[in-house]
């Protein structure tokens, strides 16, 4: 069902992995004083402050206009479509304006809250904003439901009007949800109850996670810096950080188990009422991707585990002089790695140069994020962990959140999120209804931006050892993005399937977690006490069930796309920008066709996975 956006949290985020979520192999803990001045975003382009009169006025206007919209159009859409496509187009324009207005409020609330999720003022503001937006948008629920009840022949006739034809991609999209929509009053109940249901449990997870502290050798710290220690050059420090994570996760296991059980049951109820057959079908629908395509991706990646993750981690164990490495060493720096911190201005220059080599247009859009205050980079207590790019609304611009600590991985994260940002800027002219991109395609520009930046780094590698370090880092990133995310997807499927048979104990969920770890990581990784709890901190399981396969989809897609770019003649950039500019107006098959790619072809996934395998081949050759 397509409703105005309510959850203003991340549009697109870096994939979380077990181990250092946003860290780079070969780097140590960063010290802020070595990084230069890190930018903090300026949210004034949305609203001057959380208590600004402009925000209060817009909140009141959203409630009033939404109620008026319902009074004006409810029960009349089919009659309007029969009479005039232009009349229905005018209603859609009003709806789009309301979506933009309410999206602006929701975006500000989410970004303000992300700045410090432990601050009571921000917590209250965020909760109150969600309540008010939910109440206002209740008046709009009828619109897509009623549009979907218009007979196809009537809507087809109305869409001959140029104004309504503009919205045809959006109309086609919402009609895909038609088999799963419920009677209006039930939809309204589901919508209103979300504030005290799934949204409340999401918030509990966020605030609990932000408040956790981990005792590492007598020093208490938050999640992000503790995860970063898993890449410390000192093995004893990595072990201490891993044990601290496991200890605190275990102490809070009952809370995370309750959250997981509740949200899995909530999803099962919704899926059952709507008639979805498979536990992930609702995600596939929102991603505009066929179940068969996702199944082919999953099967291809699982079949490739031995050639990818198993082979790489066995090689890494040999670099450490052993046959097996502990789980806390999975993303450890190589023995010869350089732990130099990369200052912010150097990171900025590197990414913009990589983008600029591909296209000055791409670099110009990315530079706006730096020069106009669209990035929040420092790691602060209470700040949302990790990284994301939030598109906000077409009438404004995207924002990027980072926790920059000066590692090579942080530079790659910057490149990733700026790729999202460029995509969001290019898609914005489609308007509030058609700018949003399905998750599977939303990762295209981000992973492509990473690849451009990695190739820039690789081209400047001065020695074979430096090249080895860079290749190892890229392989570990790709394994985290492809192998790990498919393992996460397999874990989610097991959890949701088991929950349908009854409530799960903490130990049962831990067992399901461990059941996918050995399969995906291979025999060269040794698991110890505490690791069984590491499922608890992955927010994608909570906020967006089955989100994670989109990362593998995007990475494999970009690997194939980049191969086309490297062999392409002039014109690739134009086709690439046309793909990003399409936003949510085209299916993945239409977007990939100009590049000669087809995600429904099993060979497509093999081609993408072969890029990872090729990097591992090169690492093996460097060892000879």
Secondary structure per residue as TSV (DSSP state, phi and psi in degrees):
chain	resnum	aa	ss	phi	psi
A	1	X	-	360.0	139.1
A	2	X	-	-108.1	112.6
A	3	X	-	-125.4	166.4
A	4	X	-	-57.0	146.5
A	5	X	-	-62.4	132.7
A	6	X	-	-113.8	-39.7
A	7	X	-	-89.1	109.4
A	8	X	-	-86.8	6.6
A	9	X	S	-77.5	173.9
A	10	X	-	-42.3	130.1
A	11	X	S	-71.4	-43.0
A	12	X	E	-150.2	129.7
A	13	X	E	-132.6	160.0
A	14	X	-	-66.3	140.7
A	15	X	-	-64.6	135.1
A	16	X	-	-86.4	140.5
A	17	X	-	-126.1	160.2
A	18	X	S	-76.5	124.5
A	19	X	S	110.0	-158.2
A	20	X	-	-65.7	108.6
A	21	X	T	-63.6	-38.9
A	22	X	T	-133.0	41.6
A	23	X	-	-119.6	160.5
A	24	X	-	-111.6	133.2
A	25	X	T	-55.7	136.7
A	26	X	T	93.5	8.3
A	27	X	-	-125.8	154.0
A	28	X	-	-104.1	-170.3
A	29	X	-	-73.2	131.1
A	30	X	-	-85.8	150.0
A	31	X	-	-111.6	121.9
A	32	X	G	-51.7	-34.3
A	33	X	G	-65.3	-17.9
A	34	X	G	-90.5	-2.1
A	35	X	S	-101.4	-9.6
A	36	X	-	84.3	-168.6
A	37	X	-	-78.3	118.4
A	38	X	-	-93.6	132.1
A	39	X	-	-74.6	148.3
A	40	X	-	-117.7	139.8
A	41	X	-	-69.5	156.7
A	42	X	-	-111.8	105.9
A	43	X	G	-84.3	5.2
A	44	X	G	-64.6	-20.3
A	45	X	G	-66.4	-18.8
A	46	X	T	-94.5	-62.0
A	47	X	-	-150.4	149.3
A	48	X	S	-63.6	-34.4
A	49	X	-	-166.0	165.8
A	50	X	T	-67.9	-21.6
A	51	X	T	-109.1	20.7
A	52	X	-	-68.8	141.6
A	53	X	H	-61.6	-30.6
A	54	X	H	-62.5	-38.1
A	55	X	H	-69.6	-43.5
A	56	X	H	-61.8	-39.3
A	57	X	H	-66.4	-41.6
A	58	X	H	-66.7	-36.4
A	59	X	H	-62.8	-43.6
A	60	X	H	-66.7	-39.0
A	61	X	H	-66.4	-38.3
A	62	X	H	-61.3	-43.3
A	63	X	H	-64.6	-45.0
A	64	X	H	-66.8	-46.9
A	65	X	H	-67.9	-35.5
A	66	X	H	-65.9	-43.0
A	67	X	H	-64.4	-40.8
A	68	X	H	-65.9	-37.0
A	69	X	H	-61.7	-43.0
A	70	X	H	-63.8	-44.3
A	71	X	H	-60.9	-36.7
A	72	X	H	-77.6	-32.7
A	73	X	H	-120.6	-17.6
A	74	X	T	-62.0	131.3
A	75	X	T	81.1	4.8
A	76	X	-	-121.3	-1.4
A	77	X	H	-67.9	-40.6
A	78	X	H	-65.4	-40.4
A	79	X	H	-61.9	-42.3
A	80	X	H	-62.6	-43.4
A	81	X	H	-64.1	-36.9
A	82	X	H	-66.1	-36.1
A	83	X	H	-79.6	-46.2
A	84	X	-	-163.3	123.9
A	85	X	H	-65.0	-32.1
A	86	X	H	-65.3	-37.3
A	87	X	H	-65.0	-42.7
A	88	X	H	-68.3	-34.8
A	89	X	H	-63.2	-38.2
A	90	X	H	-62.8	-38.7
A	91	X	H	-65.0	-40.3
A	92	X	H	-64.0	-37.9
A	93	X	H	-63.0	-38.7
A	94	X	H	-65.0	-42.6
A	95	X	H	-61.6	-42.0
A	96	X	H	-64.4	-39.3
A	97	X	H	-64.3	-40.1
A	98	X	H	-64.8	-40.2
A	99	X	H	-61.3	-41.3
A	100	X	H	-65.8	-44.5
A	101	X	H	-61.6	-49.9
A	102	X	H	-70.3	-32.5
A	103	X	H	-66.4	-35.0
A	104	X	H	-63.0	-44.6
A	105	X	H	-64.5	-47.3
A	106	X	H	-62.8	-38.8
A	107	X	H	-64.7	-45.8
A	108	X	H	-61.1	-44.0
A	109	X	H	-60.6	-44.4
A	110	X	H	-66.8	-42.0
A	111	X	H	-70.5	-40.0
A	112	X	H	-61.8	-43.1
A	113	X	H	-66.6	-40.2
A	114	X	H	-62.6	-25.9
A	115	X	T	-63.5	-29.2
A	116	X	-	-163.9	91.7
A	117	X	T	-74.0	-5.2
A	118	X	T	-98.3	-5.0
A	119	X	-	-78.3	120.5
A	120	X	H	-58.1	-35.3
A	121	X	H	-63.4	-45.1
A	122	X	H	-69.5	-38.5
A	123	X	H	-58.7	-47.4
A	124	X	H	-65.6	-44.4
A	125	X	H	-60.4	-45.0
A	126	X	H	-62.4	-45.0
A	127	X	H	-63.9	-43.3
A	128	X	H	-64.5	-40.6
A	129	X	H	-62.8	-42.1
A	130	X	H	-62.2	-42.3
A	131	X	H	-59.2	-48.2
A	132	X	H	-68.2	-39.3
A	133	X	H	-68.5	-37.4
A	134	X	H	-63.7	-43.4
A	135	X	H	-62.0	-43.2
A	136	X	H	-67.7	-44.1
A	137	X	H	-73.4	-13.4
A	138	X	G	-57.3	-31.4
A	139	X	G	-71.1	-13.3
A	140	X	G	-103.1	-5.9
A	141	X	H	-58.6	-36.3
A	142	X	H	-59.1	-28.8
A	143	X	H	-62.9	-56.0
A	144	X	H	-69.4	-32.9
A	145	X	H	-63.9	-42.6
A	146	X	H	-72.4	-37.4
A	147	X	H	-58.0	-39.0
A	148	X	T	-72.4	-13.4
A	149	X	T	-90.8	-6.5
A	150	X	S	-70.2	128.1
A	151	X	-	-56.5	147.0
A	152	X	H	-57.7	-42.0
A	153	X	H	-66.5	-35.0
A	154	X	H	-67.5	-45.3
A	155	X	H	-67.1	-39.2
A	156	X	H	-60.4	-41.0
A	157	X	H	-65.9	-42.8
A	158	X	H	-64.9	-34.3
A	159	X	T	-71.7	-3.5
A	160	X	T	-70.1	-19.7
A	161	X	S	-67.7	131.6
A	162	X	H	-57.9	-36.8
A	163	X	H	-63.4	-43.0
A	164	X	H	-77.1	-32.2
A	165	X	H	-59.3	-31.2
A	166	X	T	-57.1	-35.4
A	167	X	T	-92.1	7.1
A	168	X	H	-58.4	-40.4
A	169	X	H	-59.4	-39.1
A	170	X	H	-68.8	-42.0
A	171	X	H	-62.4	-40.3
A	172	X	H	-65.1	-37.7
A	173	X	H	-64.0	-48.1
A	174	X	H	-68.4	-26.2
A	175	X	H	-71.8	-20.4
A	176	X	H	-65.8	-24.3
A	177	X	T	-88.2	-4.0
A	178	X	G	-56.6	-40.0
A	179	X	G	-65.4	-15.6
A	180	X	G	-110.9	2.2
A	181	X	-	-84.7	152.4
A	182	X	-	-108.9	176.2
A	183	X	-	-60.2	147.8
A	184	X	H	-53.8	-42.6
A	185	X	H	-68.0	-34.4
A	186	X	H	-69.7	-40.8
A	187	X	H	-60.4	-40.8
A	188	X	H	-63.5	-41.8
A	189	X	H	-63.6	-46.8
A	190	X	H	-56.0	-43.3
A	191	X	H	-65.5	-49.7
A	192	X	H	-67.5	-37.5
A	193	X	H	-72.0	-13.6
A	194	X	T	-62.1	-29.3
A	195	X	T	-64.6	-38.7
A	196	X	T	-97.6	0.9
A	197	X	T	-109.5	-110.4
A	198	X	H	-60.1	-40.9
A	199	X	H	-63.1	-38.3
A	200	X	H	-66.8	-40.1
A	201	X	H	-70.3	-34.1
A	202	X	H	-60.9	-44.7
A	203	X	H	-65.6	-40.7
A	204	X	H	-59.0	-43.1
A	205	X	H	-59.8	-48.9
A	206	X	H	-59.7	-46.6
A	207	X	H	-73.1	-34.2
A	208	X	H	-64.9	-46.5
A	209	X	H	-64.2	-40.9
A	210	X	H	-65.5	-29.0
A	211	X	H	-87.4	-8.6
A	212	X	-	-68.5	143.9
A	213	X	-	-128.5	144.2
A	214	X	E	-123.0	123.9
A	215	X	E	-88.7	106.0
A	216	X	E	-112.6	106.5
A	217	X	T	53.3	43.7
A	218	X	T	85.3	-0.9
A	219	X	E	-112.0	121.3
A	220	X	E	-86.8	134.7
A	221	X	E	-150.6	168.1
A	222	X	-	-80.6	-179.9
A	223	X	H	-61.1	-51.0
A	224	X	H	-57.3	-53.6
A	225	X	H	-65.4	-27.9
A	226	X	H	-68.6	-42.7
A	227	X	H	-61.3	-37.7
A	228	X	H	-61.1	-34.0
A	229	X	G	-64.4	-17.8
A	230	X	G	-67.7	-4.1
A	231	X	G	-116.3	11.7
A	232	X	-	-63.2	144.3
A	233	X	S	-61.5	-23.2
A	234	X	-	-88.3	121.3
A	235	X	H	-62.8	-34.7
A	236	X	H	-65.0	-35.9
A	237	X	H	-68.0	-42.1
A	238	X	H	-60.5	-43.8
A	239	X	H	-63.0	-44.2
A	240	X	H	-62.6	-40.1
A	241	X	H	-65.2	-43.5
A	242	X	H	-62.4	-42.5
A	243	X	H	-68.1	-35.9
A	244	X	H	-65.8	-41.3
A	245	X	H	-60.6	-50.4
A	246	X	H	-60.5	-39.7
A	247	X	H	-63.7	-48.5
A	248	X	H	-69.5	-40.4
A	249	X	H	-59.7	-42.6
A	250	X	H	-63.0	-40.1
A	251	X	H	-65.6	-24.6
A	252	X	T	-110.3	15.2
A	253	X	H	-62.4	-36.7
A	254	X	H	-64.1	-36.9
A	255	X	H	-65.5	-47.0
A	256	X	H	-68.6	-31.3
A	257	X	H	-66.9	-42.3
A	258	X	H	-63.6	-44.4
A	259	X	H	-59.5	-46.4
A	260	X	H	-64.4	-46.2
A	261	X	H	-59.7	-44.2
A	262	X	H	-65.9	-46.5
A	263	X	H	-69.5	-35.4
A	264	X	H	-65.4	-40.4
A	265	X	H	-68.1	-40.9
A	266	X	H	-58.3	-43.3
A	267	X	H	-66.4	-40.6
A	268	X	H	-60.8	-41.3
A	269	X	H	-61.9	-47.9
A	270	X	H	-62.0	-45.6
A	271	X	H	-62.3	-40.5
A	272	X	H	-66.2	-44.7
A	273	X	H	-64.4	-36.3
A	274	X	H	-84.0	-19.6
A	275	X	T	91.7	23.1
A	276	X	-	-72.4	136.1
A	277	X	S	-80.0	-49.1
A	278	X	S	-101.7	151.6
A	279	X	T	-64.8	-19.3
A	280	X	T	-106.6	3.9
A	281	X	H	-62.9	-33.9
A	282	X	H	-65.8	-35.8
A	283	X	H	-68.7	-43.0
A	284	X	H	-59.7	-39.2
A	285	X	H	-63.0	-46.8
A	286	X	H	-67.0	-28.2
A	287	X	H	-83.9	-5.8
A	288	X	T	54.6	45.2
A	289	X	-	-132.6	144.7
A	290	X	-	-78.7	144.9
A	291	X	H	-56.2	-39.1
A	292	X	H	-62.1	-35.3
A	293	X	H	-66.6	-43.7
A	294	X	H	-66.1	-42.6
A	295	X	H	-59.7	-39.5
A	296	X	H	-65.3	-39.8
A	297	X	H	-61.1	-49.0
A	298	X	H	-61.3	-45.3
A	299	X	H	-63.2	-40.3
A	300	X	H	-65.4	-42.6
A	301	X	H	-68.6	-45.3
A	302	X	H	-61.6	-39.3
A	303	X	H	-65.5	-25.2
A	304	X	H	-90.6	-4.1
A	305	X	T	-47.3	-51.3
A	306	X	I	-59.8	-38.0
A	307	X	I	-79.1	-20.0
A	308	X	I	-106.1	-86.4
A	309	X	I	-65.9	-44.5
A	310	X	I	-60.2	-44.4
A	311	X	H	-68.1	-42.3
A	312	X	H	-67.1	-46.7
A	313	X	H	-68.6	-28.8
A	314	X	H	-65.7	-38.9
A	315	X	H	-67.6	-39.8
A	316	X	H	-65.0	-38.6
A	317	X	H	-58.4	-40.8
A	318	X	H	-64.4	-35.9
A	319	X	H	-61.2	-29.1
A	320	X	T	-93.3	8.6
A	321	X	T	75.3	29.6
A	322	X	S	-148.9	174.8
A	323	X	S	-97.2	-19.8
A	324	X	-	-138.6	137.7
A	325	X	E	-117.0	148.9
A	326	X	E	-71.1	156.2
A	327	X	G	-59.6	-28.7
A	328	X	G	-75.5	-7.6
A	329	X	G	-102.1	4.2
A	330	X	T	-59.3	-40.4
A	331	X	T	-112.1	25.8
A	332	X	-	-67.1	152.1
A	333	X	-	-64.2	147.5
A	334	X	-	-66.4	152.9
A	335	X	T	-54.6	-30.4
A	336	X	T	-99.8	10.9
A	337	X	-	-71.7	149.3
A	338	X	-	-88.1	129.2
A	339	X	-	-101.7	21.3
A	340	X	-	-62.5	136.5
A	341	X	-	-82.8	138.6
A	342	X	-	-97.8	112.4
A	343	X	-	-58.9	155.5
A	344	X	H	-57.8	-45.5
A	345	X	H	-65.4	-32.3
A	346	X	H	-68.9	-40.2
A	347	X	H	-62.7	-43.6
A	348	X	H	-59.2	-47.0
A	349	X	H	-64.5	-40.0
A	350	X	H	-63.6	-47.2
A	351	X	H	-66.9	-43.6
A	352	X	H	-66.5	-34.2
A	353	X	H	-66.7	-42.2
A	354	X	H	-63.0	-44.4
A	355	X	H	-63.1	-41.3
A	356	X	H	-66.2	-34.0
A	357	X	H	-63.2	-33.6
A	358	X	H	-75.6	-46.6
A	359	X	-	-165.9	125.8
A	360	X	H	-58.1	-31.7
A	361	X	H	-61.7	-43.6
A	362	X	H	-64.6	-43.9
A	363	X	H	-64.8	-37.1
A	364	X	H	-64.3	-42.0
A	365	X	H	-65.3	-44.2
A	366	X	H	-63.0	-36.1
A	367	X	H	-63.9	-28.3
A	368	X	H	-59.0	-33.8
A	369	X	H	-63.2	-35.6
A	370	X	H	-77.2	-46.2
A	371	X	H	-81.5	-17.7
A	372	X	T	-113.2	11.0
A	373	X	T	75.9	39.0
A	374	X	-	-101.8	6.6
A	375	X	E	-122.9	136.2
A	376	X	E	-115.7	109.3
A	377	X	-	-104.6	-33.0
A	378	X	-	-68.5	150.0
A	379	X	-	-86.7	118.6
A	380	X	-	-124.6	152.5
A	381	X	T	-57.9	132.8
A	382	X	T	86.1	-15.7
A	383	X	S	-68.4	145.8
A	384	X	-	-55.3	134.3
A	385	X	-	-74.8	164.6
A	386	X	S	80.1	-140.7
A	387	X	-	-155.8	148.1
A	388	X	E	-158.2	161.3
A	389	X	E	-117.2	125.5
A	390	X	E	-110.7	122.6
A	391	X	-	-73.8	-16.4
A	392	X	-	50.7	-118.4
A	393	X	-	-136.3	157.6
A	394	X	T	-58.8	-26.5
A	395	X	T	-77.6	-6.4
A	396	X	S	-120.2	-125.7
A	397	X	-	-163.5	164.5
A	398	X	-	-73.2	164.0
A	399	X	E	-129.9	150.4
A	400	X	E	-120.5	131.3
A	401	X	E	-109.7	131.6
A	402	X	-	-130.7	166.9
A	403	X	-	-126.4	77.0
A	404	X	-	-76.8	126.0
A	405	X	-	-129.6	13.6
A	406	X	S	87.2	9.2
A	407	X	-	-89.1	161.1
A	408	X	H	-56.2	-38.7
A	409	X	H	-61.3	-34.6
A	410	X	H	-68.2	-35.3
A	411	X	H	-64.3	-41.1
A	412	X	H	-66.6	-35.3
A	413	X	H	-65.1	-40.6
A	414	X	H	-59.0	-45.8
A	415	X	H	-61.7	-39.3
A	416	X	H	-62.8	-52.1
A	417	X	H	-68.9	-34.1
A	418	X	H	-66.7	-31.3
A	419	X	H	-60.9	-45.0
A	420	X	H	-57.5	-45.9
A	421	X	H	-59.9	-44.4
A	422	X	H	-60.2	-44.3
A	423	X	H	-58.5	-45.7
A	424	X	H	-66.1	-38.3
A	425	X	H	-64.5	-44.5
A	426	X	H	-67.5	-32.7
A	427	X	H	-81.9	-19.1
A	428	X	G	-55.5	-37.2
A	429	X	G	-59.9	-15.2
A	430	X	G	-68.7	-13.5
A	431	X	-	92.8	167.8
A	432	X	T	-60.9	-30.6
A	433	X	T	-82.5	-30.8
A	434	X	T	-116.4	-0.2
A	435	X	-	-72.3	-39.7
A	436	X	-	-58.9	137.5
A	437	X	-	-108.2	138.4
A	438	X	-	-54.9	148.4
A	439	X	H	-55.8	-37.3
A	440	X	H	-60.7	-35.7
A	441	X	H	-94.1	-18.1
A	442	X	H	-65.4	-23.0
A	443	X	T	-85.6	-4.8
A	444	X	H	-62.0	-55.4
A	445	X	H	-68.1	-33.2
A	446	X	H	-67.4	-47.9
A	447	X	H	-69.9	-34.3
A	448	X	H	-64.0	-42.0
A	449	X	H	-61.7	-39.4
A	450	X	H	-61.4	-45.2
A	451	X	H	-63.7	-41.0
A	452	X	H	-58.8	-43.2
A	453	X	H	-70.0	-40.2
A	454	X	H	-62.3	-44.5
A	455	X	H	-62.3	-34.3
A	456	X	H	-63.6	-45.2
A	457	X	H	-64.2	-43.5
A	458	X	H	-64.4	-36.3
A	459	X	H	-66.5	-22.9
A	460	X	T	-98.9	3.8
A	461	X	-	-63.3	123.7
A	462	X	-	-88.5	-20.1
A	463	X	S	-137.5	158.8
A	464	X	H	-58.1	-34.3
A	465	X	H	-66.6	-40.8
A	466	X	H	-65.3	-39.7
A	467	X	H	-62.9	-40.4
A	468	X	H	-61.1	-43.8
A	469	X	H	-63.2	-43.3
A	470	X	H	-65.9	-44.0
A	471	X	H	-63.0	-41.9
A	472	X	H	-62.0	-42.1
A	473	X	H	-62.4	-41.8
A	474	X	H	-67.9	-41.4
A	475	X	H	-61.2	-43.3
A	476	X	H	-65.0	-38.4
A	477	X	H	-61.0	-44.5
A	478	X	H	-69.4	-36.6
A	479	X	H	-64.6	-39.7
A	480	X	H	-66.1	-31.7
A	481	X	H	-84.0	-31.2
A	482	X	T	-105.9	-65.2
A	483	X	H	-62.8	-48.9
A	484	X	H	-65.3	-39.3
A	485	X	H	-71.6	-33.5
A	486	X	H	-69.6	-36.3
A	487	X	H	-63.3	-39.9
A	488	X	H	-61.7	-42.3
A	489	X	H	-62.3	-41.6
A	490	X	H	-63.3	-40.3
A	491	X	H	-62.4	-46.7
A	492	X	H	-59.1	-43.2
A	493	X	H	-60.2	-42.1
A	494	X	H	-64.5	-42.2
A	495	X	H	-63.8	-48.9
A	496	X	H	-68.3	-35.4
A	497	X	H	-67.5	-43.7
A	498	X	H	-66.9	-35.1
A	499	X	H	-64.7	-26.8
A	500	X	T	-67.1	-17.9
A	501	X	T	-94.4	-5.4
A	502	X	S	143.6	169.4
A	503	X	-	-64.2	143.0
A	504	X	-	-100.0	137.8
A	505	X	-	-77.6	164.6
A	506	X	H	-57.7	-43.9
A	507	X	H	-66.7	-33.6
A	508	X	H	-64.5	-42.3
A	509	X	H	-66.4	-41.8
A	510	X	H	-59.4	-40.4
A	511	X	H	-64.3	-40.4
A	512	X	H	-64.3	-39.1
A	513	X	H	-59.2	-49.7
A	514	X	H	-67.0	-25.2
A	515	X	H	-66.1	-23.7
A	516	X	H	-97.9	-11.2
A	517	X	H	-74.5	-50.3
A	518	X	H	-62.4	-39.3
A	519	X	H	-61.0	-43.6
A	520	X	H	-84.1	-35.0
A	521	X	H	-93.2	-29.8
A	522	X	-	95.9	174.5
A	523	X	T	-72.9	-10.0
A	524	X	T	-83.2	-4.3
A	525	X	E	-105.8	127.0
A	526	X	E	-103.0	125.0
A	527	X	-	-95.3	143.3
A	528	X	-	-127.4	177.4
A	529	X	T	-56.9	134.8
A	530	X	T	106.0	-33.5
A	531	X	G	-65.0	-25.2
A	532	X	G	-64.2	-14.8
A	533	X	G	-95.6	-1.6
A	534	X	G	-71.5	-5.3
A	535	X	G	-70.1	-18.6
A	536	X	G	-66.2	-29.5
A	537	X	G	-97.8	3.6
A	538	X	-	-81.5	107.0
A	539	X	H	-69.4	-23.8
A	540	X	H	-60.9	-34.0
A	541	X	H	-62.1	-29.4
A	542	X	H	-90.8	-52.0
A	543	X	H	-77.2	-37.7
A	544	X	S	-143.8	78.9
A	545	X	T	-50.5	133.0
A	546	X	T	67.7	15.4
A	547	X	T	-58.7	-36.5
A	548	X	T	-62.3	-29.0
A	549	X	H	-66.0	-18.7
A	550	X	H	-62.1	-31.0
A	551	X	H	-65.9	-45.7
A	552	X	H	-64.3	-41.1
A	553	X	H	-57.3	-50.3
A	554	X	H	-65.1	-40.6
A	555	X	H	-65.9	-47.2
A	556	X	H	-64.7	-38.5
A	557	X	H	-60.4	-46.3
A	558	X	H	-69.2	-36.0
A	559	X	H	-57.4	-43.9
A	560	X	H	-68.2	-41.1
A	561	X	H	-64.5	-40.9
A	562	X	H	-67.3	-34.3
A	563	X	H	-62.6	-38.3
A	564	X	H	-64.0	-42.6
A	565	X	H	-60.2	-45.0
A	566	X	H	-64.7	-27.6
A	567	X	T	-103.4	6.4
A	568	X	-	-86.7	153.2
A	569	X	-	-87.6	-173.8
A	570	X	T	-56.3	144.9
A	571	X	T	115.6	-13.0
A	572	X	H	-61.4	-44.7
A	573	X	H	-59.3	-40.7
A	574	X	H	-62.4	-43.5
A	575	X	H	-66.4	-36.2
A	576	X	H	-65.1	-46.8
A	577	X	H	-67.0	-33.5
A	578	X	H	-64.4	-38.3
A	579	X	H	-63.4	-46.7
A	580	X	H	-67.9	-37.4
A	581	X	H	-69.3	-17.1
A	582	X	T	-69.4	-19.9
A	583	X	T	56.5	-127.7
A	584	X	T	-100.4	23.5
A	585	X	S	-89.9	-8.7
A	586	X	S	-136.3	150.3
A	587	X	-	-73.9	156.3
A	588	X	H	-59.0	-31.0
A	589	X	H	-64.8	-38.9
A	590	X	H	-68.7	-38.1
A	591	X	H	-72.8	-32.8
A	592	X	H	-87.9	-20.4
A	593	X	H	-55.3	-42.7
A	594	X	T	-60.3	-19.7
A	595	X	T	-97.6	2.7
A	596	X	T	72.9	27.0
A	597	X	-	-114.6	149.4
A	598	X	-	-145.5	108.9
A	599	X	T	-69.6	-14.9
A	600	X	T	-81.5	-8.8
A	601	X	S	-89.2	121.1
A	602	X	H	-54.4	-29.7
A	603	X	H	-64.6	-24.5
A	604	X	H	-59.0	-45.9
A	605	X	H	-71.3	-36.7
A	606	X	H	-62.4	-38.1
A	607	X	H	-63.6	-43.3
A	608	X	H	-65.1	-42.3
A	609	X	H	-69.3	-27.1
A	610	X	H	-65.8	-24.8
A	611	X	H	-65.1	-44.2
A	612	X	H	-63.7	-46.6
A	613	X	H	-58.9	-37.3
A	614	X	H	-64.3	-39.3
A	615	X	H	-63.9	-40.5
A	616	X	H	-66.0	-38.5
A	617	X	H	-56.9	-44.2
A	618	X	H	-65.2	-39.1
A	619	X	H	-60.9	-39.8
A	620	X	H	-65.4	-38.3
A	621	X	H	-66.0	-35.5
A	622	X	H	-66.1	-22.7
A	623	X	H	-79.5	-22.2
A	624	X	-	-73.5	360.0
